[in-house]
Amino acid sequence: IGCFSKEAYEFVDILKEAGQKLWQILPLGQTGYGDSPYQSFSTFAGNPYFIDLETLIEDELLTKEECDQADFGENEEEIDYEKIYNARFKVLKLAYARAKKNGLMESKAYRTYLEEEKAWLADYALYMAVKDSFDGKSWDQWEEDIRLRKPEAIAAYQEQLSAEIDFYEFLQYLFAGQWAGLKTYANEQGIEIIGDIPIYVAFDSADTWANPKLFQLDEENLPVAVAGCPPDAFSATGQLWGNPLYAWDYHKKTGYDWWMKRVACCFKLYDIIRIDHFRGFDEYYAIPYGDETAENGEWMPGPGMDLFRTMKETLGDLPIIAEDLGFLTDTVRQLLKDSGYPGMKVLEFAFGGDRKNPHLPHNYTQNCVVYGGTHDNETLMGYFIEHPDWELGYAYDYLDTRDKERMVDQVFRAAYGSVANLVIFAVQDILKLGNWARMNTPSTLGTNWKWRMKKGELNDSHIKDMRYLASVFGRE
């Protein structure tokens, strides 16, 4: 899948050589059904898939032969999540057994990590261990005593599953150490990491199971309503995400304590964070639980500026990007203005509508971040190839070409030459790949989050082009 390995360090070197200063990544959380990083088993835990096995070989926790015997898939360009799921945990359990045998679990560094992260780690590790004991079923299908976290059940499962709990804590220790090393290296090379904080957590997560008061759940801890988006031009029935909604009144009473911990955790992982679905903090779309589409939802008031004011008072003035895409109302625009956070501009959205389209570079104000497209969009090359001439007429005029490859180059120039604070492009667009390489198609399952870059694909020519643009427009 790609790990915190020597290849990741080499990618940082490429960014530095190309005159770049930012590396934006998708959420690092542990993925579940559908493999989406936006549906994680914990908002605090890292994905064990990213743990570099070669480092564990160097640490004598694994042998090369053990790793070579594992089948992680053969396709260089596409991740096989099923094979990774079936093989990686087996290998990591071998590493855990050796770590336990050689006393790593008794080390000061390990005990310190457990103590520092206990606020979330104990619940997460127990949740994962219990989940495994129920063959991976969602926690709402567990036995009632542990589903409702009755104290005697918690104690019994902690004793019964102590080895499994230790295993999941060990994985988080490895993840944290390896990621910290990679992030430190990136920062030393002048590269900052932009991370992504999904607004919602998954229902099937340690967060929801361990903290039901934080969410709109009934007496059986089942959702009253769930998250999504209303019908629009892209989807006639809307988008049914299914995430539990926050009990904002309760959060307010606690001084948004859980949110403060969540954001603080993110800033241990990243230098800058992008807050997903920013408009949901102004108003969120609530769909009755059990509905099969998003058509019958209604907009409800969110916490608004109260949350962000508390965040600034508690954590200081943090570098945050607001994902302010979708249907925006005057109140959402006011919230963005009051927060002071830069919003997003997406060039794939620029060429429809009139000349006042806010995504057109000549309409930008300084406090924004411009993207070619997001992980939910087509690649730029795919967009230009697959859309008809009548849709692209203004793009031809604006970019001063009808040649598709040159159109992508002109998009780069339009973004770099704009007044936007930051310019970010997906690597698929740097490589000028078609839609076969797009990361995600919303509201679909089975083909998403699989693309990966082949070794050597990002070459000297790309590095030269990126460095040239950064230099010409003073962004290096």
N, C-alpha and C positions, 0 to 999 in steps of 0.2 A: 504493500500500500504506500510505501514511502515512510521512512523512519527518521529519528533524530540521529542520523548516521553521517558518515563522511560525505555522502552525496549532498546532504542538507547543508553542511558547512561549505561545500564547494559552490552550492547555489548562492550562498551569502557572498562568496568571493566574486561570483559573476555579477551580482547586483552592484557591488562596490566598483568593479571594473567598468560597469556600464553607466556609472555616474548616478545611480539611483540611491534614494535615502529611505525608502519604505518597502516593507514586505507585508502585504495584507494576506491573512490566512482565514480559512473557515473555522468555525468553533472546534475546539480540541476535545470536546466531551465524548464519552463512550457511547457509541451508536448502538441502536437496537434494530427492531423490525423496520425494513425499508432503507436502512443504512444512512439515514439522513443525520448530519451533524446538528440539525435543529430539533431532533427528537432524541434526547440523551437520557441515559439512566440516572444521571446526576448533573446538576448545573455546576458542581464544584470539582468533580472527578475528571481525570484525564483518560484518554482512550489508550488502553494497553496495546493496541495494534501499532502505536507509534514507537514503542520501546525498541531500541536498536539491539538486535541479537548479537551483532559483531562485538559490541561493547561488552556484552555479557560473556562472550567467549574470552575476551581479553581479561575480564575479571575472574575467569575460571569458574563461572557459574554454569556454563554450557560448553559443549565441545562442537567443533565444526561439523563433525559427522552427524550429531543430533539435529543440527539445523538443516544440513543438506538433505536429510531424510524426510523433512517436513514438506508437504506439498502445498505451496501457497498460490499455485496457478502458474501458467506458462505464458500468458499473453502480456507482452510488454506494455501495451497501450490501454489495457483494461483490467481493473481490479476484480478479482473473484472473491467476494466477501464470504461466500459459503465456505470455500476452502480455507480462507484465513481464519474464520471462526472455529472451524473443526481442527485446525492444526496448531494455531499459535498458542492457545491456552495450554495445550499438552506440553509444548516446549517450555513455556513459562513456568509450568509446574515443576519441571525438572530443575530449573534455575532456583525456584523457591526451596525445593528440598535441599539443594546444596548450600544455599544461603543459611538455612536453618541449621544445617549440620556444622558449618564452619563458624557459627556464632554471630553472623551479621545482625540477626534480630536482637542481639544483646548489646550491640554497639551504641555508644552515646549518640551518634548521628541519627541512628534509626529511632531510638527512644525519644529524642528531641523532636523529630518529625511527627511522630504519633501524637505527642503532647500538643504541638503547635496547631495541628490540623484536626484535633479531636472533635471540634464543634460540628463538623460534617462527616468526617472520615468513619467514625464508629457506626453511624446510621447507614452510610453507604455500603460499608463492608458487610454488615449484617444483612442488609437488603439483598445484596448480590448473592450471598451465601444461601439465604432462604429461598430466593428466586430459583437458584440452581436445584435446590432440594424439591421444588415443585415443577421440575422439568421446564423451567423458563417461563412459566405462566405469569401473566400480569398479576400484580398483588391483589387486585379485587377478586381473583379466583383462588386465593389461598384459604386455608382454614380460618374460621372466624376469629379465633383467639389471637393469632398472629397478625391477621389482616387488620384488626382493630387495636393492635399493639397493647394487649393486656399484659401487665407487668410480669405475671407468672410465665406467660408464653415467651416474652422477650428473654427472660432468664434461662428458660429451658432451651431455646434455640441457640443462645449464646454458648451454652455449655456443649450442646450436641454438635454444633458446627464450628467449634473454635478453630480448627485447622483451616477450614475454608475461609473464615473471617480473616485469619492471619494472612492467607494467600492474597486476598484482595487488597489488604493494607500494604503488603509488600509491593504489589504492582504499582500502587500509587506513589510509593517511595521511589521506585525506579523511574517512573514517568517524570516526577517532579525534578529529580536530580539531572536526568538527561536533558529535559527541556530547559532547565536553568542554565546548563552549560551552553546549549545552542543559542539561547537568547543573549547570554553574556557575550558570546563571540560576535553575534550580529551587532550588538551595541558597540562593541570595540571597533568594528569596521565602519561605524557611522550609519548603520542600518537600524531603524526603529521598526518594531513589530506592531501592526494594527490587528487587533483581535475583534471578534464579533460576539456580541452578547445577545442571544435570542431573547425577545421580550417574554416569551412563555417557556414553561418547562413541560416535559411530557407527563401525561397522567401516569403512565407506567414508569415511575421514577422514585428514587429514594426521597426526593424533595417532597413529593405529594404524600407518599406513605408515612413519612416521619413527621410531617408538619401539616396535617389536614386543616388546621385553623387558618392557614394562610390562603386557602382557596375556597371557592364557592361549592362546597360539598354538603350533602344531606347527612342525616343521622347514621346512614350506612357507609358514609365516606364515598359516596358516588356523586359525580358532578350534577349540579342543578342546571348549568348551562356550560357550553364550551365555546372555544374561540374559532374565528374564521373571518372571511371577508364576504360582503354581499355580492349578488350578481352584478356583473359589469360587462364591458365589451369583450373581455377575454374569456369569461365563463358565464353562461346563461343561468347556471344554478349556484353561482358563487363558489367559494372555497371553504370546505369544511375541514379545518385543521384538527379539531378534536381535543386541543389542550385545555386543561382546567383553567378557569378564570380566577383572578385574584380577588380575595375579600379585602378590598381596598380600605374599608372602614377599620378592619382589624390592623392592617399594616400601619395606618395612621396612628392608631392608639399606641403602637409599639415604637413610634418614631421611625418607622420604616426600617427597623433593625435588620431584618433578613435581607432587604435590598442593599443596605449599607455593607453588610458582610459579603454579599454577592459581588458588588462592584469592587470592593477592596480586594477580593480574591482575583478578579479579572486584572487588576492593575499590578498584581504580583506576576501574572503571566505575560502581560502585554504592556507596551508603552502608550498606546492609544487604543481606545475601543470605539467600535461602531455599534450604536444601539439600534437593534433591529425593530422595525414597525413602530417608529416614534409616534405616529399618529394615535396609536393605541393608548398612550398615556393621557391624551386629551379626551378621546372617547374610544371605547372598545366595542366590538361587535359581538353580541351574545346570542348564541344559537341554542334553542332548547335541546337538552340532552336527549339523545335517541333519534333526533331528526336525521334523515339520510342525505339532505342537502342543506345549503346555507340560506335558503330562500326565506325562512321565517324568523330570521334573527332581528335584533333591534340594537340600536346604538345606545350605550350607557355611559355615564360620565366616569372618566378616569381620575387619577390623583392630580393631574395637571402640574402646575409649577411648584406645588407644595412638596412633591417628591424631590425635584431637582434643587429646590432651595435647601431642603434638608441635606441633600447630598453635598452641596457646596459648603454648608456649615460644618458638616461632619468630616468630610474627606478632602476639602479644599477645592480649588478650581482646576478640574481635571481635563485633560485633552480628550474630547469626545466628539465623534461624528454622528449626526442624527440621520438615520435612514428615513427621510421624509417623503417617501414615494407613495403612489396610490392616490386615491381620491382625497384631496386636501380641502379643508374648510377654512374659513377666516380664523376660527379659534385655534386650529392647528398651526396656522401661519404665525399667529400671535404667540403661541407657546414656544415655537422655534425662536422667534425674535427675542422673547423674554429670557430664554435659556442662554442665549448667546452662542449656542453651538452651530457650527457650519452644517448646512444641509447638503443634499446630494443632487448632482446633475448627471443625467445619463444620456449620452449622445445618440444611442439607439432610439430614444424618445423624442429627439429634436426635430425630426424632419416631417412630422405630421402636424396638422393644425395651422395656425397663422404665423406671421412673422414675429409675434410677441411670445411665442412658445418659450417658457422659462429655461428649457434645456438647450436652447441655441446659444452658442458661446458669446455672441454679441449682446446677449441680454443678462449675462452673469453679473452679480455683485461679488465683491471680494470674498465674503465669508461663505465659501462653498467648496465642495470637493467634487471634481468631475471624473466620471467613469466612462469608458467606452460602453460597457454593459455590465450587469451584475451576474452573479452565479445562476440567477433564474432566467437569464435572457439567452437568446441566440448568440453565437459568436458573431463578431463584426463581419467576417467574410461570409458566414452563413446568412446573415441578415441581408447583405447586398446581393448575394447570388439568388436567394430564394424568393425575394419580393419582386413583384412585377414593376415594369417601367412606370406605370401610372402612379404607383406608390412612391417611387424613388425620384420622381421628376425634380422636386425641390432639392433633394440630396445631390443630384447631378450638378445643379446650378451652384449650390452652396459650396460644394467641394471641388468644383471646377474640373470635373472629369466624369467619364462614364466607364472608365476602366476600373474593374472591381478591386484589383490589388492596389491600384493607386488611390482609390477611394479610402481604403483602410489607412494608407500613409497620410492622407489629407485629414482624416479624423484625428490621428496622432498630433499633427501640427496644429489643428484647431484647438485641441485640448491644451497642449503645452503652451500655446500662445495666448491663452485666455487669462483672465485675472483670478481664476480659481486658486485658492490656497494650495491645494494639492491636486495632483493628476495621477490616476491609478488605472492601469489596464490589466486585464486578465492575460496570463501568459499565452493562452490559446490565441489571443488576438495579436500578440507580438509575433507568434509563429504563423499567423494568417491561416488558421485551420477552419474547416467548414463545420457545419452544425453536428456532424458526427462526434465532434469533440466537446459539445456543450456540456456543462456540468450538471444542470438540473432543468427539467421541464415540470413546472408546478402542476399539482393534481394528477401526477402519474406515478406509477411504481414499476420497479424492475430494471430500469435502464439508467438510473441517475447515480451521480457521485462516483462514477467508475473510471472516468478518463484519468490517465496519467501521462506525464511527459517522458519520452524515451531518453536514454542516455545520449548525450551529444546533440540532441535536437535543438537546444538553444545554443547557437554557435557564435563564432566570432563576428559574423556579419550582423546578427541581431544586436550583439553587444556594442558594436561600432555605431549602429543606427540609434540605439537608445542613448548612448553617450553624446552623440552629435546633437540630438534634440534637447537633451538636458542642458548642454552647453549653449546652444543658440538662444534658448529662452531663459537662461539664467536660473535653471532649476537644479544644477548639479551640487 
